[in-house]
Amino acid sequence: MEELIDNLELEEQAYKKLLSLSMEKTPVIVSADLESLQRITDDEQEIVIRINALDKKRDMNMKDIANVINKDVDSLKLTDLIDMLNARPVERNRLASIYDKLRDTLAQMRTVNEQNRQLIASSLEMVEFDLNVLQAYKSAPQTANYNRNAYNAGTVVGGNTGAFDAKQ
């Protein structure tokens, strides 16, 4: 049980660091500072790797505990363990405390990540708008000139942009 609690504390510290980086990312996204965004993303990747390792270790601890108390590991939750530790108040309080901290940190992570997702979506919409404006500029309207057979013989206004045409 002690190993599980220690592991959960390490996991909570790693999530706190990840939360801090996610919060640091928000103004970087707003300012479109790609170099800083890349650095933060790299740092986040390192922490995620560490969290995955801690998560595997936690799974092993839960399997060991499930075997000792003869419970199904898939149905065993931390809240169940907290309830079972009534006879051991020190461990129960430590486990309940770290459980609450992890739950709060993960809720904050969801909020910050959703905010960052919305900011990135807005940035992508703005880039798409800019691209559409540029494409519309390149394909300006035609003049209304018709030939004898009533076919449009107009030229494109601003049609010759001097761009390289690979087909020629």
C-alpha positions in Angstrom: 0.0 0.0 0.0 2.9 2.3 0.8 4.4 1.9 -2.6 1.0 2.7 -4.3 0.7 5.9 -2.3 4.3 6.9 -3.0 3.7 6.2 -6.7 0.5 8.3 -6.7 2.3 11.2 -5.1 4.9 11.1 -7.8 2.2 10.9 -10.4 0.4 13.9 -8.9 3.7 15.9 -9.0 4.2 15.1 -12.6 0.6 16.1 -13.4 1.2 19.4 -11.6 4.2 20.1 -13.8 2.2 19.2 -16.9 -0.6 21.5 -15.7 2.0 24.3 -15.3 3.3 23.8 -18.8 -0.3 23.8 -20.2 -0.9 27.1 -18.4 2.3 28.5 -19.8 1.2 27.4 -23.3 -1.9 29.5 -23.3 -0.2 33.0 -23.8 2.2 31.4 -26.2 -0.7 30.2 -28.4 -2.2 33.6 -28.2 1.0 35.3 -29.3 1.7 32.6 -31.9 5.3 32.1 -30.7 6.0 28.8 -32.5 9.5 28.4 -31.0 8.2 28.6 -27.4 5.3 26.4 -28.3 7.7 23.8 -29.6 9.8 23.9 -26.5 6.8 23.6 -24.2 5.5 20.7 -26.3 8.9 18.9 -26.0 8.8 19.4 -22.2 5.3 18.1 -22.1 6.3 15.0 -24.0 9.0 14.2 -21.5 6.5 14.5 -18.6 3.9 12.4 -20.4 6.6 9.6 -20.9 7.3 9.8 -17.1 3.5 9.7 -16.3 3.1 6.6 -18.5 5.8 4.8 -16.6 4.3 5.8 -13.3 0.9 4.7 -14.6 2.2 1.2 -15.4 3.8 1.0 -12.0 0.5 2.0 -10.4 -1.3 -0.7 -12.4 1.2 -3.3 -11.1 0.6 -2.0 -7.5 -3.2 -2.3 -8.0 -2.8 -5.8 -9.3 -0.7 -6.8 -6.3 -3.2 -5.3 -3.9 -6.1 -6.9 -5.7 -4.4 -10.3 -5.4 -3.8 -9.9 -1.7 -7.4 -8.8 -0.9 -8.8 -11.3 -3.5 -10.7 -8.7 -5.6 -11.0 -8.3 -9.4 -8.3 -5.8 -10.4 -10.6 -4.3 -13.2 -13.3 -3.4 -10.7 -11.0 -2.3 -7.9 -10.9 1.5 -7.6 -8.9 3.9 -5.3 -12.2 4.8 -3.6 -12.7 1.2 -2.7 -9.3 1.0 -1.2 -9.9 4.2 0.8 -13.1 2.6 2.2 -11.2 -0.6 3.1 -8.6 1.2 5.1 -10.8 2.3 7.9 -8.7 0.3 10.4 -5.5 2.1 9.2 -6.4 5.8 9.4 -2.9 7.1 8.6 -2.7 5.3 5.3 -6.4 6.0 4.6 -5.9 9.7 5.1 -2.8 9.7 2.9 -4.5 7.8 0.1 -7.7 10.0 0.3 -5.5 13.1 0.3 -3.5 12.1 -2.8 -6.7 10.9 -4.5 -8.4 14.3 -4.0 -5.2 16.2 -5.2 -5.0 14.0 -8.3 -8.7 14.5 -9.1 -8.4 18.3 -8.7 -5.3 18.5 -10.8 -6.8 16.5 -13.6 -10.0 18.7 -13.5 -7.8 21.7 -13.9 -5.9 20.0 -16.7 -9.1 19.4 -18.6 -10.1 23.0 -18.2 -6.8 24.4 -19.4 -6.5 21.9 -22.3 -10.0 22.8 -23.4 -9.2 26.5 -23.4 -6.0 25.8 -25.4 -7.9 23.6 -27.8 -10.4 26.4 -28.4 -7.5 28.9 -28.9 -5.8 26.6 -31.4 -9.1 26.1 -33.3 -9.6 29.9 -33.5 -6.1 30.3 -34.8 -6.7 27.6 -37.5 -9.9 29.4 -38.5 -8.0 32.6 -38.9 -5.3 31.0 -41.0 -8.1 29.3 -43.2 -9.8 32.7 -43.6 -6.4 34.3 -44.6 -5.9 31.5 -47.2 -9.4 32.0 -48.6 -8.8 35.7 -48.9 -5.5 35.1 -50.8 -7.2 32.6 -53.1 -10.0 34.9 -53.8 -7.5 37.7 -54.6 -5.8 35.3 -57.1 -9.0 34.4 -58.8 -10.5 37.9 -59.3 -13.7 38.3 -61.3 -13.7 38.4 -65.1 -14.6 41.4 -67.1 -17.9 41.2 -68.9 -16.6 41.1 -72.5 -18.5 38.9 -74.9 -17.6 37.8 -78.5 -19.9 37.7 -81.5 -21.3 34.2 -80.6 -22.3 35.5 -77.1 -19.5 33.6 -75.3 -17.7 35.3 -72.5 -14.4 36.4 -73.8 -13.5 38.5 -70.8 -10.1 38.5 -69.1 -9.5 38.0 -65.4 -8.8 41.2 -63.5 -5.4 40.8 -61.9 -5.1 37.4 -63.5 -1.5 37.7 -64.4 0.2 37.5 -61.0 3.6 36.5 -62.4 3.5 33.2 -60.7 5.5 30.3 -62.2 3.3 27.9 -64.2 4.8 24.4 -64.3 2.6 23.3 -67.2 4.2 25.7 -69.7 
